């Protein structure tokens, strides 16, 4: 059981680190939607590992899984906050639209 939890954690950690080298444009449009979907999967995967580590009573692994889920939230926040008007710089959701 614990080996399966570690395998899930490693898979989500690889996705969480590989997202830094996203090969497509994420400034607007479908590229942004795909990027946000991928970062949502980091959150979902992190929460999945959080639940598994809680059941298996794996405290250190649980903390690392929480950090992975928080990493995903931070990645989404970096892209979403300028688009909802909360950040200093402005961006738009759609390509060609006025922010």
C-alpha positions in Angstrom: 0.0 0.0 0.0 2.8 2.4 0.9 4.6 1.8 -2.3 1.5 2.7 -4.3 1.2 6.0 -2.3 4.8 6.8 -3.1 4.3 6.0 -6.8 1.3 8.4 -6.8 3.3 11.1 -5.1 6.2 10.7 -7.5 3.9 10.9 -10.5 2.3 14.1 -9.2 5.7 15.6 -8.3 6.9 14.9 -11.8 3.9 16.7 -13.3 4.3 19.5 -10.8 8.0 20.1 -11.8 7.5 19.4 -15.6 4.8 22.1 -15.8 7.6 24.7 -15.5 8.7 23.7 -19.0 5.2 24.1 -20.6 5.9 24.1 -24.3 2.9 26.0 -25.5 1.8 29.6 -25.2 -0.2 30.3 -22.1 -0.9 33.9 -22.5 -4.5 33.5 -23.7 -7.0 31.2 -25.5 -6.7 27.5 -25.8 -3.1 27.4 -24.6 -4.2 29.1 -21.4 -7.1 26.7 -21.0 -4.8 23.7 -21.4 -2.3 25.0 -19.0 -5.0 25.7 -16.4 -6.3 22.2 -16.9 -2.9 20.7 -16.4 -2.3 22.7 -13.2 -5.8 21.7 -12.0 -4.6 18.1 -12.4 -1.6 18.9 -10.1 -4.1 20.0 -7.4 -6.4 17.0 -7.9 -3.4 14.6 -7.9 -2.0 16.3 -4.8 -5.3 16.0 -3.0 -5.6 12.4 -4.0 -2.1 11.7 -2.5 -3.1 13.7 0.6 -6.1 11.4 1.1 -4.0 8.3 0.6 -1.3 9.4 2.9 -3.9 10.3 5.6 -5.3 6.8 5.4 -1.9 5.2 5.6 -0.7 7.5 8.3 2.3 8.7 6.4 3.0 12.1 8.0 6.0 13.4 6.1 4.6 12.2 2.8 1.3 13.9 3.7 3.1 17.2 4.2 4.8 16.9 0.9 1.5 16.1 -0.9 0.0 19.2 0.7 2.9 21.2 -0.6 2.3 19.8 -4.1 -1.4 20.7 -4.0 -0.5 24.2 -2.8 2.1 24.5 -5.6 -0.8 23.8 -8.1 -2.9 26.5 -6.4 0.0 29.0 -6.7 0.5 28.2 -10.4 -3.2 28.9 -11.1 -3.1 32.1 -9.0 -0.2 33.4 -11.1 -2.2 33.1 -14.3 -5.7 33.9 -12.9 -5.0 37.0 -10.7 -4.0 39.3 -13.6 -7.0 38.3 -15.5 -9.5 39.1 -12.8 -8.0 42.5 -12.0 -6.3 41.6 -8.7 -2.7 42.0 -9.9 -0.9 45.1 -11.0 -0.5 43.9 -14.5 -3.5 43.1 -16.6 -4.1 40.2 -19.0 -7.2 38.8 -20.8 -8.6 35.3 -21.0 -9.2 35.4 -24.8 -6.7 36.3 -27.5 -7.3 39.6 -29.1 -9.6 40.8 -26.3 -9.0 44.0 -24.4 -8.0 43.3 -20.8 
